[in-house]
Every structure is written in C-alpha cells, then in structure tokens.
Amino acid sequence: MNIDFPFHFDGRGRTADTDDDDHIRDLIEQVLFTSPGERVNRPDFGCGLKQLVFAPNSDELAAATQFLVQGGLQQWLGNLIQVEGVEVESQDSTLRVTITYLVRRNQQRQTAQFSREI
C-alpha cells in the first residue's frame, strides 16, 4: 500500500493509505499542480501548469500546455504510465485537466480528471 495524497489520517487514526491505481492518480496530480522551484530538494519537479492559467487563450497556448503537461508526466512518471492524451480547459480561475494514460504494469487504460481553482 501507498500513503494517500494529500496526507491525512484514516478512521483508525493512522496514516491513510491507498491502492496502486489511486497512488498513480495522486502522483499525476502532484506533477500537474507543482510549479518548478516549489520543492526545495527537487527544484525542477513539476510542469508549471499553473503559470499558464492567466495567459490569453489561443490554439498556440493550448498546444503548448498539452506539450508541457505531457512532457512533465513523461519525465517524472514515464516508468509508471504512458500518456495517451491530454486535454486542458481553463474557465475563469478554474483549470481542468483530463489525462488518458496506460498503466505500464498491467496495461490498463485510465482516464483521470483534475481541477484546481487558481
């Protein structure tokens, strides 16, 4: 079992854990919403997605965002998943990201949606 993200305690007062599939989803969320420079011991971790939220929408920005997300996931989680698709949507101050990926250990296709108010 893996420690659940965000860190919290379960009903027994112990550190909450999670299964492998949810753990991978948690790792994807951490890569997406961590800005490079945010982690002291790993200053290049993350994909910088939050920096693009307030840029003017355009086809070029959408393509750059998809490339940025896919590259960040490949760099940090490439041994666990193969990214098949990235869809990024920004409305007002909310960012929605949908990732379709293949879990390498069992070849199962998963789709996960993340949203964050910035």
SEZADREN-798565 format. One record per residue (C-alpha): residue in one letter; residue number from 1; x, y, z. Coordinates in nm, 4 decimals, always signed. Layout:
// SEZADREN-798565
A;NUM;X;Y;Z .
...
// end
This chain:
// SEZADREN-798565
M;1;+0.0000;+0.0000;+0.0000 .
N;2;+0.0988;+0.3616;-0.0567 .
I;3;+0.0492;+0.6752;+0.1523 .
D;4;-0.2562;+0.8645;+0.0284 .
F;5;-0.2269;+1.2197;-0.1048 .
P;6;-0.2920;+1.4668;+0.0395 .
F;7;-0.1575;+1.3302;+0.3644 .
H;8;-0.4277;+1.2617;+0.6204 .
F;9;-0.5320;+1.0135;+0.8865 .
D;10;-0.7835;+0.7338;+0.8365 .
G;11;-1.0742;+0.6431;+1.0669 .
R;12;-0.8396;+0.4473;+1.2943 .
G;13;-0.6123;+0.7481;+1.3473 .
R;14;-0.3352;+0.6022;+1.1308 .
T;15;-0.1726;+0.7370;+0.8196 .
A;16;-0.4215;+0.6854;+0.5339 .
D;17;-0.3078;+0.4567;+0.2563 .
T;18;-0.4334;+0.3891;-0.0935 .
D;19;-0.4140;+0.1297;-0.3698 .
D;20;-0.1735;+0.1410;-0.6656 .
D;21;-0.4190;+0.2945;-0.9156 .
D;22;-0.5151;+0.5808;-0.6834 .
H;23;-0.1485;+0.6310;-0.5963 .
I;24;-0.0650;+0.6838;-0.9649 .
R;25;-0.3515;+0.9335;-0.9911 .
D;26;-0.2123;+1.1143;-0.6850 .
L;27;+0.1327;+1.1281;-0.8447 .
I;28;-0.0122;+1.2753;-1.1662 .
E;29;-0.1889;+1.5444;-0.9630 .
Q;30;+0.1359;+1.6336;-0.7879 .
V;31;+0.3227;+1.6707;-1.1182 .
L;32;+0.0442;+1.8818;-1.2712 .
F;33;-0.0021;+2.1297;-0.9899 .
T;34;+0.3525;+2.1652;-0.8588 .
S;35;+0.5429;+2.4575;-1.0072 .
P;36;+0.9133;+2.4172;-1.0809 .
G;37;+1.1062;+2.5736;-0.7939 .
E;38;+0.8342;+2.4926;-0.5404 .
R;39;+1.0158;+2.1900;-0.3944 .
V;40;+1.3435;+2.2718;-0.2267 .
N;41;+1.5208;+1.9407;-0.2840 .
R;42;+1.3788;+1.8945;-0.6328 .
P;43;+1.3625;+2.2413;-0.7884 .
D;44;+1.2896;+2.1114;-1.1400 .
F;45;+0.9921;+1.8929;-1.0316 .
G;46;+0.6503;+1.9794;-1.1758 .
C;47;+0.5258;+2.1039;-1.5086 .
G;48;+0.4429;+2.4711;-1.4489 .
L;49;+0.0797;+2.4340;-1.5471 .
K;50;-0.0458;+2.6994;-1.3031 .
Q;51;+0.1683;+2.9651;-1.4725 .
L;52;-0.0330;+2.9344;-1.7938 .
V;53;-0.3797;+2.9821;-1.6459 .
F;54;-0.3943;+3.3575;-1.6900 .
A;55;-0.2331;+3.3692;-2.0353 .
P;56;-0.4739;+3.4647;-2.3153 .
N;57;-0.6451;+3.1600;-2.4680 .
S;58;-0.5290;+3.0604;-2.8142 .
D;59;-0.4620;+2.7484;-3.0170 .
E;60;-0.0900;+2.8017;-2.9637 .
L;61;-0.1329;+2.8207;-2.5855 .
A;62;-0.3460;+2.5037;-2.5844 .
A;63;-0.0806;+2.3178;-2.7839 .
A;64;+0.1996;+2.4477;-2.5599 .
T;65;+0.0070;+2.3497;-2.2475 .
Q;66;-0.0572;+1.9985;-2.3750 .
F;67;+0.3109;+1.9632;-2.4656 .
L;68;+0.4172;+2.0945;-2.1244 .
V;69;+0.1873;+1.8551;-1.9364 .
Q;70;+0.2774;+1.5548;-2.1481 .
G;71;+0.6491;+1.6286;-2.1157 .
G;72;+0.6294;+1.6722;-1.7386 .
L;73;+0.4369;+1.3488;-1.6935 .
Q;74;+0.6755;+1.1613;-1.9197 .
Q;75;+0.9790;+1.2954;-1.7335 .
W;76;+0.8550;+1.2234;-1.3825 .
L;77;+0.6193;+0.9273;-1.4288 .
G;78;+0.7337;+0.7697;-1.7560 .
N;79;+0.8304;+0.4493;-1.5791 .
L;80;+0.4740;+0.4109;-1.4415 .
I;81;+0.2476;+0.5415;-1.7191 .
Q;82;+0.2332;+0.6099;-2.0903 .
V;83;+0.0389;+0.9291;-2.1597 .
E;84;-0.2066;+0.8865;-2.4469 .
G;85;-0.3953;+1.2136;-2.4313 .
V;86;-0.4057;+1.5473;-2.2524 .
E;87;-0.6957;+1.7915;-2.2565 .
V;88;-0.6631;+2.1249;-2.0757 .
E;89;-0.9542;+2.3606;-2.0193 .
S;90;-0.9423;+2.6973;-1.8433 .
Q;91;-1.2546;+2.8825;-1.7309 .
D;92;-1.2221;+3.1951;-1.5210 .
S;93;-0.9926;+3.0909;-1.2359 .
T;94;-1.0529;+2.7152;-1.2658 .
L;95;-0.8217;+2.4847;-1.4523 .
R;96;-0.9462;+2.1414;-1.5665 .
V;97;-0.7090;+1.8780;-1.6991 .
T;98;-0.8109;+1.5381;-1.8363 .
I;99;-0.5365;+1.2807;-1.8816 .
T;100;-0.5753;+0.9479;-2.0610 .
Y;101;-0.2923;+0.7103;-1.9833 .
L;102;-0.1866;+0.3486;-1.9888 .
V;103;-0.0594;+0.1956;-1.6632 .
R;104;+0.2593;+0.0136;-1.7635 .
R;105;+0.2457;-0.2630;-1.5009 .
N;106;-0.0925;-0.4007;-1.6112 .
Q;107;-0.1577;-0.2287;-1.9483 .
Q;108;-0.4888;-0.0850;-1.8239 .
R;109;-0.6125;+0.2380;-1.9794 .
Q;110;-0.7229;+0.5022;-1.7287 .
T;111;-0.8741;+0.8472;-1.7588 .
A;112;-0.8398;+1.0953;-1.4757 .
Q;113;-0.9758;+1.4472;-1.4489 .
F;114;-0.8231;+1.7103;-1.2239 .
S;115;-0.9425;+2.0598;-1.1462 .
R;116;-0.7896;+2.3329;-0.9422 .
E;117;-0.9004;+2.6834;-0.8657 .
I;118;-0.6055;+2.9129;-0.9124 .
// end
